[in-house]
Amino acid sequence: MMLMKEASLSVNELVDRIQNLHGQPVEVVGLLAFEFEHTSIDHFPKAERREITDDIDAPLYQSSAWLAFGSGSMRANERVLSRWNGKRVRVTGIAYGPRGPGGCGHFGGWACEIEPYSIERAE
């Protein structure tokens, strides 16, 4: 049985609904962050981003999803993704919430992650 993904989500929608979308295919549109120890898709428009939290029990980034390359996802084409840093992209992949204590990604700073199988420029 093939799982069907729903229409494109914003990053904030993904973060808000991660408990229901955990392990499901998603398509998310936002701004790519592709830097050392910071590989994510951030909410767009920037004016709607949530503040970085200082709550010790919550991940820092509440308007961003970590991009988890490896373990079954596509390999990152670093040259292309570096050029797309800060640009609008559409990421398709499997969404996950935290699978243990803390958050996702580098030092558990993200509320959720996507194992991408496609990243393309969005208009």
MIVOLO-370005 format. One record per residue (C-alpha): residue number from 1; residue in one letter; x, y, z. Coordinates in pm, 1 decimal. Each point is the difference from the previous one (the first is absolute). Layout:
% MIVOLO-370005
+-----+------+----------+----------+----------+
: seq : type :       c1 :       c2 :       c3 :
+-----+------+----------+----------+----------+
: NUM :    A :        X :        Y :        Z :
...
+-----+------+----------+----------+----------+
% end
This chain:
% MIVOLO-370005
+-----+------+----------+----------+----------+
: seq : type :       c1 :       c2 :       c3 :
+-----+------+----------+----------+----------+
:   1 :    M :      0.0 :      0.0 :      0.0 :
:   2 :    M :    147.4 :    336.9 :   -102.4 :
:   3 :    L :    -47.3 :    291.3 :    236.9 :
:   4 :    M :   -123.9 :    319.6 :   -162.0 :
:   5 :    K :    140.3 :    331.5 :    109.6 :
:   6 :    E :   -228.6 :    298.3 :     36.7 :
:   7 :    A :     37.7 :    342.1 :   -163.6 :
:   8 :    S :    310.8 :    205.9 :     75.4 :
:   9 :    L :     36.5 :    110.6 :    360.4 :
:  10 :    S :    174.5 :    300.7 :    144.7 :
:  11 :    V :    272.7 :    -74.5 :    253.5 :
:  12 :    N :   -216.1 :    137.1 :    284.4 :
:  13 :    E :   -284.3 :   -234.1 :   -105.0 :
:  14 :    L :    239.4 :   -296.3 :      3.3 :
:  15 :    V :    131.6 :     89.4 :    347.3 :
:  16 :    D :   -355.3 :     44.4 :    134.8 :
:  17 :    R :   -118.3 :   -332.8 :   -143.8 :
:  18 :    I :    310.2 :   -217.4 :     42.3 :
:  19 :    Q :   -165.1 :   -241.8 :    243.1 :
:  20 :    N :   -258.6 :    -90.8 :   -267.7 :
:  21 :    L :    250.4 :      8.5 :   -287.8 :
:  22 :    H :    281.3 :   -201.1 :    168.1 :
:  23 :    G :    122.3 :   -263.1 :   -247.3 :
:  24 :    Q :   -215.7 :    136.3 :   -284.2 :
:  25 :    P :    102.7 :    141.8 :   -338.8 :
:  26 :    V :    -22.5 :    380.2 :    -14.2 :
:  27 :    E :     74.2 :    283.9 :   -238.1 :
:  28 :    V :    117.1 :    318.5 :    170.0 :
:  29 :    V :     80.8 :    338.4 :   -155.3 :
:  30 :    G :    235.8 :    243.9 :    171.2 :
:  31 :    L :    348.5 :    152.7 :     -5.6 :
:  32 :    L :    299.0 :   -232.1 :    -14.2 :
:  33 :    A :    272.1 :     37.0 :    261.2 :
:  34 :    F :    304.0 :   -198.8 :   -114.8 :
:  35 :    E :    293.8 :     87.9 :    221.7 :
:  36 :    F :    245.2 :   -179.9 :    227.4 :
:  37 :    E :   -200.2 :   -168.2 :    281.6 :
:  38 :    H :   -319.1 :    170.8 :   -118.5 :
:  39 :    T :   -181.7 :   -185.1 :   -276.4 :
:  40 :    S :   -369.6 :     80.1 :     11.6 :
:  41 :    I :   -304.8 :    144.9 :   -168.3 :
:  42 :    D :   -123.2 :    319.3 :    166.3 :
:  43 :    H :   -348.8 :    149.1 :     -2.0 :
:  44 :    F :    -85.9 :    254.7 :   -267.2 :
:  45 :    P :   -101.0 :    280.8 :     17.0 :
:  46 :    K :    254.8 :    105.9 :    259.7 :
:  47 :    A :   -251.3 :    235.5 :    168.6 :
:  48 :    E :   -198.0 :   -307.5 :    114.7 :
:  49 :    R :    296.3 :   -176.0 :    163.1 :
:  50 :    R :    -27.4 :    -76.8 :    368.4 :
:  51 :    E :    252.5 :    127.5 :    248.8 :
:  52 :    I :    291.0 :   -225.5 :     89.7 :
:  53 :    T :   -100.0 :   -143.5 :    335.0 :
:  54 :    D :    210.6 :     -2.9 :    314.4 :
:  55 :    D :   -225.6 :   -264.8 :    158.9 :
:  56 :    I :    244.8 :   -269.4 :    107.9 :
:  57 :    D :   -255.4 :   -275.1 :    -71.3 :
:  58 :    A :    -81.8 :    112.0 :   -356.3 :
:  59 :    P :    210.5 :     -1.0 :   -317.7 :
:  60 :    L :    145.4 :    341.9 :    -86.4 :
:  61 :    Y :   -132.6 :     23.8 :   -354.2 :
:  62 :    Q :   -382.2 :     -4.7 :    -12.4 :
:  63 :    S :    -24.8 :    122.8 :   -362.7 :
:  64 :    S :    254.8 :   -232.4 :   -153.8 :
:  65 :    A :     32.4 :   -370.7 :    -88.5 :
:  66 :    W :    336.6 :   -179.7 :      0.0 :
:  67 :    L :     93.1 :   -172.8 :   -328.1 :
:  68 :    A :    125.9 :   -346.6 :     95.3 :
:  69 :    F :    219.4 :   -120.8 :   -285.5 :
:  70 :    G :    113.1 :   -362.0 :     14.0 :
:  71 :    S :   -174.8 :   -312.0 :    129.4 :
:  72 :    G :   -222.5 :    -51.2 :   -302.7 :
:  73 :    S :    -29.3 :    356.1 :   -122.9 :
:  74 :    M :    158.0 :    153.0 :   -307.2 :
:  75 :    R :    365.1 :    102.3 :      7.9 :
:  76 :    A :     52.2 :    371.4 :     30.8 :
:  77 :    N :    146.0 :    163.1 :   -310.2 :
:  78 :    E :    199.4 :    249.9 :    204.7 :
:  79 :    R :    100.9 :    216.9 :   -294.9 :
:  80 :    V :   -360.3 :     53.2 :   -115.0 :
:  81 :    L :   -148.3 :     33.1 :    348.5 :
:  82 :    S :    267.0 :    254.7 :     96.4 :
:  83 :    R :   -109.3 :    213.2 :   -296.4 :
:  84 :    W :   -362.4 :    -34.2 :    112.5 :
:  85 :    N :     75.3 :    109.7 :    358.2 :
:  86 :    G :   -258.7 :    266.1 :     91.3 :
:  87 :    K :   -219.0 :    -78.4 :   -303.6 :
:  88 :    R :   -357.5 :   -134.0 :     -4.1 :
:  89 :    V :    -10.9 :   -376.8 :    -43.1 :
:  90 :    R :   -250.5 :   -283.9 :      2.5 :
:  91 :    V :    113.6 :   -296.9 :    211.2 :
:  92 :    T :   -174.2 :   -335.1 :    -36.8 :
:  93 :    G :     78.5 :   -277.4 :    246.0 :
:  94 :    I :   -101.4 :   -182.1 :    316.2 :
:  95 :    A :    -73.2 :    217.0 :    306.5 :
:  96 :    Y :    102.9 :   -100.8 :    352.0 :
:  97 :    G :    -41.5 :    152.5 :    339.3 :
:  98 :    P :    259.5 :    -56.5 :    272.1 :
:  99 :    R :     73.2 :   -372.1 :     41.1 :
: 100 :    G :    144.6 :     39.8 :    346.7 :
: 101 :    P :     54.2 :    269.6 :    258.4 :
: 102 :    G :     57.6 :    349.2 :   -138.3 :
: 103 :    G :    -59.0 :    107.6 :   -356.7 :
: 104 :    C :    137.8 :    -93.0 :   -340.7 :
: 105 :    G :    319.2 :     93.5 :   -181.6 :
: 106 :    H :    320.6 :    152.1 :    129.4 :
: 107 :    F :    -13.6 :     10.5 :    382.0 :
: 108 :    G :   -376.9 :    -69.4 :    -18.7 :
: 109 :    G :    -74.7 :    359.0 :    -98.3 :
: 110 :    W :   -288.7 :    -69.6 :   -241.8 :
: 111 :    A :   -359.6 :   -100.8 :     76.7 :
: 112 :    C :    -13.0 :   -245.7 :   -291.9 :
: 113 :    E :    197.5 :   -134.3 :   -293.8 :
: 114 :    I :    -50.2 :   -110.0 :   -356.2 :
: 115 :    E :    188.6 :   -284.9 :   -169.3 :
: 116 :    P :     -6.1 :    154.8 :   -347.2 :
: 117 :    Y :    -32.1 :   -194.6 :   -321.4 :
: 118 :    S :    -41.1 :    311.8 :   -213.5 :
: 119 :    I :    104.6 :    365.0 :     26.7 :
: 120 :    E :    -83.2 :    239.0 :   -279.7 :
: 121 :    R :    -14.5 :    378.0 :    -43.2 :
: 122 :    A :   -344.1 :    149.5 :     61.3 :
: 123 :    E :   -137.2 :    304.2 :   -176.9 :
+-----+------+----------+----------+----------+
% end
